[in-house]
Structures are given as C-alpha cells and as structure tokens.
C-alpha cells in the first residue's frame, strides 16, 4: 500500500487489535519495531 500526499491512514479496531486500515499491520507490530530500533541505537552509541 503506497500513500500519496493527499491520502490518510486510519487506525481501526479488529479482532487482531488496533490495525492500520487496509493492512494486517497492528499498532503493536509498529511499537515493537520502534523499540528494537531504539535498542539498536542505544547499543551503537
């Protein structure tokens, strides 16, 4: 899914939890990815 500059992404509640509309990506998946990147950055510093 590619978003143009005029499109908006919605967060919807599904049986999987909060997800990005039109995808199977949950907010929890995004949160985990951010935490891993933060940890990698801390190790590199």
Buried (B, 14 or more C-beta within 10 A) or exposed (E): EEEEEEEEEEEEEEEEEEBBEEEEBBEEBEEEEEEEEEEEEEEEE
